[in-house]
Amino acid sequence: MKRPTAMLLAASLGFVTAGLTAQVGGKVPDANFESFGNTEATSLADFEGRLILLEAFAYW
């Protein structure tokens, strides 16, 4: 009884999360940056049509 219930739950979660994926070419919500390094204030709208590489690195 537990196995069919778990399978049904896993399948329904898979269908729900499939609709939440990012779509290629979709618009990103605009975000404003007060200061970023040595640059002036900017927003994501300034980079429209360009590829943005976001690198997150940490020393542990």
Secondary structure, DSSP 8 states (H G I E B T S, - for coil): -HHHHHHHHHHHHHHHHHTTS--TT------EES-BTTB--EEGGGGTTS----------
